[in-house]
Amino acid sequence: IWRGNTFQEGKFRMKQLRVEATGRLSPWLSYRYRQRLNKGDSPDGYRDNTLASIDYAAIGVNVGKWEFFMGKQCAAYGGIDFNLNPIEVLENSAITDYMSNFMSGIKISYNVAPTHILQFQVLNSLTEKSEKMYGDWEKSKMPLLYTLHWNGNFNNFYKTRWSVSLMNETKGKNLTYFALGNQLDFTDKFGMFLDWAYTRQDVDRMGLITKMVNPEGTKFNTTKVDYMSTILHLHYRFQPKWNAFVKGICDTSGIYAAHDGLQKGNYCTSWGYLGGVEFYPFNDYTLHFFAAYIGRTFNYSSRAEAFGNKDYSTNTLAVGFIWQMPVF
């Protein structure tokens, strides 16, 4: 790993280690459980009284074209990259990393057509105590997340994962989130996806702007912030067992309305750039080896530089493997 032109360290790292069990007990009843084994858990746990390391602990009930999925689950945000298995993603956008996606509640799905599904979801929005997440803002009595999601498929050529979400953060303050995921498979060998996501937050849930403008800490997260992410990913399977890919990420962080001496406008733009090759030794694609370059550059505007933030970049060469190990 390099930060700028300075080599920092080389190390072995188990980035993701998860155990997952999914199945169908009957034609109408299914289940899913997934836990991250290398994630520490906060002693006070979650608002829903489950450990932070548990991503899924839920059951699904099918009734004709309807499905009801209840328990701990992932927020039904849009985006192709967001909806991949997390162990398959070498570098996330800022929104994916900081939005806290696993919460308890219910999701209702309706099969409009065999290849088009509408989903409506209601989840707890607090994943920790309100004071820890937002500071000393007055707590909401109904801290919930509402999401409407469209999962579409047009002849296996164009696929969509679009969503719009509304979250009650603290008393009288809300968060809106839009995500548009678009996947194009031109041939069996060549494909791409383009994701766009934007969130406007009355109180800074992600915390990135708060850290920029209050580096010494504050009792209140800052307000009226917005974040935007764009991801472009292309892959080409040049041999049956070999795949090459490139990926670009652009994240912006800003304030959408001036307040408390903070100017309106962009505060940081970060660029992520990845490229590599993958080798799949088995036909079921459960195991693959990879070699990749991962770079990030953070450019702060004059608004952020006034608070002591400085531009920097990181560069990483990664070689490893990803294995979705079948147990049964």
N, C-alpha and C positions, 0 to 999 in steps of 0.2 A: 504494500500500500504506500503510495506517495501522496503527500500533501504539498501541492505546488511542485517545486523541484527537489524537495527533501524526502528521502526514503525514510519511512517511519517504522515499518515492521513487516515481517513475513511470518505467517502462522497457519496452523491447521485450525479449521473452524467448522463446527457442526451448526450451520445456520438455522436449519429447521429439522426438528425431530418430532413427528406427530404419529399418534396411533389413531386409527379410524375404523369404525365398524358400521356398515350399512347393510340393510337387508329388507326383505318383505316377508312378513309373517303370514299374510293371507292376501288375496287379491285386493283387499281394501285397506290393509294396515301395513305401514312401513315404519322404519326407524333409522336414525342416524346419530352416531356418537363420534366426536373427534376431540382429542386433547393434545396440547403441545407439551411434550415431556421436558423440554429445555427452556421453559418460561417460568420465572418465579411468580409466586402468588402473594398478593398483598394480604397481611393478616386480617384486615377488616373486610376483605372479600368484595363482592359486587353487591349492588342494590338488590339484585334478584337472588342473592344468597348462593351463588355458584362461584367456583374458583375462576380466576382470570385466565388460567391456562385452558379451560374448556371452551372450545369453539362451538360445538354442537352437542346438544343433549335433548333430542326432540323426537316426536312421532308424527307420522303423516296419515291422515284418514282420507281415502278416496271415495267419493260418491258421484258416480257418473262422470260428468265433465268437470266436477269440482274436486279440489283437494284442500284440506285444512292441515297446516303444518304448525305444531304447537310445541313451545319449549325454547331452549337456548338455540339461537340460530344466527346466521349472517344477515345483516341488513341487505335488502333487495335493491341495492344501488345498481345503476347501469354501468356499462363499460365492459369491454371484452377482457382487458388485462385484469381488471378487478375481480372478475368471476372465474379466472383460472385458479387451479389448485395453488395455494401460496408457495408450496415447495418448488413449483415450476418457474417462479418469477425471481430473476436475479437482482433486479432493481425496481423499486416501486416509485410512483409519483408521490409528491408530498401529501396530497389529499388522502391517498390510500394509506400512507404510513401514520397519519395523525388523526384520522376521523373516528377511530374506535368503532369497529364494525360488528362485533359479536355481542348480542343483547338478547333478552328474553321477551317473548310475546307470541303473536300469532300471525300467520300468513295465509291468505285465502287466494287460491289460484283457480282460474277458469279457462278451459281450453276453448277459445273462440273458434279455432280451426285446428286440424291436426298439427300444423306447424306454427301456430300463433297462440301465445299464452299471455293473459293479463293477470297480474298479481297485485293484491292490496295487502299491506302489512302494517301492523301496529306493534311497536316495541318500546321497552323502557329506553329513555334517552340517557339516563345517568348510568355510567359504568363504575363510578366511585362516588364518594360523598360530594355534594354540590360545592362545598367550600374548597375542596381539593381541586376540582375541575375548573371552577369559574372564579374563585376568590370569594370575597365577602358580599357578592350580590345576593339579594333576597331570593330564597329558594322557591321554585315553582311548586304548586300543589299537584299539577298534572304534567310531570316531565316525560313526555311521550314523543316518539318518532312515528310519522305517518309517511308511507311510501307507496306510490303507484308505479308499476313496472310493466313494460312491454317487451316480451321475448319473442322475436319474429324470425322466420326463416323463409326466404324466397328461392325455392328450387336448389337449395344447398349452395347457391352462388353468393347471395347477399344475406347476412344475418345481422339482426339488431338486438341490442340490450340497452333500452332507453328507460330512464326513470326521472321522476320528480318527487322531491321529499320536503316535508315541513317538520321541523323539530321545535318543541318548546324547551328552551334552555333554562332560563331563570324567569322570575315573575315579570311578565310583560315584555319579554325579549325572546325572539325566535331566530331560527336558522332556516334558510332555504338552500336546497342543493339540487342541481340539475346534472345529469350524466347521460351522454350519448355515446354508445358503443356501436361501431360499424365494422363488420368483418366481410372481406371479399376473398373468395377462393377461386382464382382464375383457372387453375388446373389442379390436378392431384399433387403437383410438385411445388407450385408457387402460389403464395397467398399473402395477405396483409390485413392489418386492422388499424383503424384510426379511432381513438377515444378522445372525447372532450368532456371536461367536468368543470363546474363552476359552483362555488358556494359563497353565499353572503351571510355573515354571522353578526347578529346584534351584539353578542358577547363572544370574544375570541375563544372558541372551543379548542381549536388546534394549537393555539398558544405561540405560534411562530412570530407573529407581529408583536405580541406582548413581550417576548424575549428580546426582540430588536429594540424596542423603544423604552423598555424598563430592565436594562441588564442587571441591575442590582436587586431586582425583585420588587413586587408590589402586592398589596392586599386585594387588588381588583384586577382581573383580566381586562385588557383594553377593549374598546367597543368599536362597532361599525367597520369591520374588516371584511375583506373578500380575498378568495384564493381561486386560481384557475390552473388547470393542468391539461396539457395536450400530449398524447402519446401516439407515435407512429412506429409500427413494427412490421417488418417484412421478413419472410423466410423462403428459402429455396431448398428443396430436398433434391440435391444433385445426384445422389445415389440412394437406393432403397433404404440403406441404413445410415446415411450421412445427411445432415441438415446444416445449412448455414443461415445465420440470422443477423439482422441489424435492428437497432431500436433507438429511437430518440425521444427524449422527455423534455418538455418545457413547463416549468412551474413559475407562476407569478404570485406575489403576496403584496397586498396593498390595503389602503384605507379608502372607503368609498364616500365618506363625508368628513370634513374637517371637524375636529372637536378637541377640547382640552389642550390646545397648543399643538396638536398633531395635524400636519397638512394632509389634504386629500391627494391621492395618487399612488403610484407604484413604489414599493419600498425594496423589493428584491426580485430579481429574475434568476432562476437557476436552470442550467442545462444539463441533461444527462445524455450520455452517448455510449452505446454498447455495441459490441460486435463479437461474433464467435462462431464456433462449429460444435456440433453435437454428433455423437455416435451412438446408435441404438443396436445393441448386439442381438436382441431377441425380437421376434415378430410381434409380441404383444405390447411393446414399447413401455413396459413398466420400469425398465432400467435404461438410463443413458449417461454417458460420460460427456463432459464438456470442457472446453477451453475458451475463455472469454476475456475481453478487455472491458472494464467499466470505468467511465470517467464522469466527474461532476464538476461544474463550474458555477460559482455563486457570485453574481454581480449585484452590488447594493447601489441604490440611487443616492443622490445627495441628501435626500430626506433621512435615509437610514444611516448614512455616514456621519450625520450630525450627532448620532448617539453612540459613535465609536465603532460601528460595524465596518469591516474591511473585506474586500474581495478575496476569495481564495478558491482553490481547486483541489480535487483529489483524483488520484489515478490508481486503479487496482488491476492486477492480472490474477485471474482466478482459474484454477484447474480443479475439477472435482467430479462428483457423480450425484445423480438424483435417482432415487429408487422408491417406487411405490410398491412396497413388498407385499405380495399376496400371501395371506396367512392360511386361508381356507381354499 
